[in-house]
Amino acid sequence: MIIALITSYGDRGYLDAMLSWLYTSKQVDAIEILKQDQPLGCAAARKQLIEMATAKYGYDHYYLILDDDCRFDYRSQIRRAASHIDTEPDIGIVSFPLSGILGHGYIEALIVKHAYLTNGALYQAGVIYTPGEHYDSGDICIQSYLAGYRNVVTREAIIWHDVNPGNSVREQLKYMAKQSGNTNIYERYKDYIERYDPPYWVTLNDKAQQLHNLNNAIINGTSNNRNIQ
């Protein structure tokens, strides 16, 4: 199954169209929404929703992580993106580019951003969003890598995401001093970081690569391929 997880606060004008497309396109099998009366912050809201969803559905599924500011079209082939994990179960995160020309395969990267599909096995391994983290994508991507998973950007599907800072809830929280703009990534992962240029430029050291390789060998030695119908 592919379960769409949407965190929502206020009305940014996208949610109704998002839900209509997701329900009619048959690109997902279930949708869960966390509507916030008061903004929790992106990482805390996603953590809460993931914990609720995995308690309901379990870990043997794929979770599509969305904010309430996305748009879809014929290029939003979510099931095609899921096929990357079907054939290579050590892929933890499949990111969707905002635009471009469709192709084949994927590009591997440490840090991937925007809307993405996550392998439920990540959460079973203890990977989860860090509450209070402003740049949540960087944090969870590092966790995924250290747990032995690979992060990729698909060439086979597109999901548009509103990246205008003026429409960003996280930027509003930062402006209202309700959430720090600091990443704290270096402090959390300093044993594994060779170089860090906030917010997203991260080079990991040999210790991180050794841990990744060890855990990756375990994943590939014990995982079975799963097929999304």
N, C-alpha and C positions, 0 to 999 in steps of 0.2 A: 504493500500500500504506500501511496504518497499522501501525506497529511500536510495541508497548508496551515501554518501558524502565523496569525496576523496580530500584531500589537497595535492598538489604536487609542488615540487620545484626541479629543476635539473633532472637528470636521474640516479636513483639508480638501474635500471635494472628490476624492478618488474611490472611497471604499465601496459605494454601491456598484459602480462599474466593475471594480475588481471582483466582487462576489458574483455578479452576474456572469462574468467571463469564466471564472473558476468553476461555477456550477454547470455551465452549458458546454464548456470545452472538453470535458471528460479528461482533463490533464492531471487532475488530482482525484483522490478517492474520498477525502474528508477534509473539513475545514474547521479549525478552532480559532476563536477570536478572544483576545483579552482586551476589553474596553476599560479604560482607566478614567476614573472620576478626577483623580489628581495624577499628574505624570510621575511615574516611578523612575524614569530614566530608561534608556533603551536596553542596557544590559540587564538591569534588575527585572524589567518587564518580560524580556525574552526568557530569562532564567525561570521565572514563575510559570510562564506558559509552557515551556518545555517540560518542567517537572509535572505539571498537570497532565500534559498530553502523554508523556511516557508512562505515567501511572495508569492512564486509561487504555492506551494502545500497546504498550510494551516497546521493546527496542528493535524488533526485527522488521522495521519499516524505515522509510525515508521521510524526513521532515523538511518542508519547504519554508524557509524563514523569510518573512515579508514584513515590511512596515506598511502602513495604510496610505502609501503615496506611490503606488506602482501602477503601470499600465501594461497591458498585454495585447498582442496581435498574433497573426498567423505564424510569426517566427518564434513565439514563446512555447517551444516544444519541450515541455518539462519532462515528459516521459523519455524523450530521446536523450536528454541530459542524464536521466537516471540510469540509462544503459551503461554509462561509464562505470558506475559503481557495481552494476550487475556483473560486468566482466572483470572488474578489477576491485575486489572488496577492500583493498587497502586504501582506496580513495575515501577521504573523510568528508571533504567539502567540495561541491561543484558550484562555482560562482557563475552568474549570468552577466555578460557584458550589457551595457546600456544601449548600445547601437552597433551597427556594422554590418558586414556581409557574412551570411552564413557559410560555413565550411564543414570540415570534418575533423573529428578528434578534439583535442584540448591542449592548453598550454599549462604546464606545471609551474607553480609559484608558491613561495612560503606564505605571503600575505595576499589574500583575495578579499574583495569587498563587494558591497551592494547586496542584492537579493541572492540567496544561495540555497542549494539543496544539501542537506546534511545526512550522513549515514547514521542511522539510529545507534549503531555500535559505538559511535563516539561517546554518547551519553552514558551508555552502559560501562564504558571505560573510565568514567569520571570526568570527562571533558564537559565544562559548563561555563556559561557567562559569569564574569566576575562583577557582582553588584557595585555600582558606583563608577564603573569603568567608562570613560568618555569615548574612547576609541575602541569599542568592543570587538570590531573585526580583527584588529591586530592581536588582541589578547587571545581570542578563541582559536585563531589560526596557529599561534605558537603552541598552544595546548595540544591541538590536533597533531602537529608535527612531532612534538616530543612523545606523544602517545603511539607514534609509529605510523600515522596516517599521512597521506599525501593530499595536498590542496591543489585544485585545478580550476582553470577558467575554460568553460566549454566554448567551442567554436560552432556549436550546432543549435543554439537557442539564444534568445534575447529577452530580457525583461527590463523595461524602462523604469527608472527609479528617480524621483524628484530629488536632486542633490543641491537645490538652491538653498543656501544657508538661511535665507529669509523665511523659508517654510519649515525649517528644521526644529523639531521639538527639543532635541538635545542642545541646540544653540540657544534656544529660549531659556532652558534650564541653566545653562552656563551664564547667560546674561543676568538672570535673576539670582545668581549665586546659590542655586539649589543643587548644582552639580559642578564639580571641579573640571576644569579643562585639562588638567594634568593626566597623563596616561598611566603613570606608575608602573609601566611595563618593565622598565629597566630594573626597578627595585624588586619586582616579583621574579624576574628571570635573569638576574645579573650573573648567575653561575653559568648560563648558557649563551650569553650575548657577547659577541665580539665587537660589534658596533651598532649604535642605535641613533638614528636621526628622526625625532618625533615628527608626525605621529606613526608613519607606516614603514619607514625604511629600516629594516632589521637585518643584520647579518649575524647568524648564529655560529658558535665556535665548534671545535672538534668534539667536545664533550656532548654537545647537543646532537651532533650527527651520529655519534656512537650510540646514544640512547635511542634516537630515531631508528637506526638500523637494527638494533636489538629488538625493539618492540615491533618493527615492521616484519622481521623474520617470524615472530610469534604469530602475528596476524595472518601472514601468508601460509603459515604451517597449520593453522587451526580453523581458518574461515572457509565457509562453503559459499559458492556463488549463489546469488538469489536473483530471481527474475520477477520484474514488475509486470503484471498483466494489465 
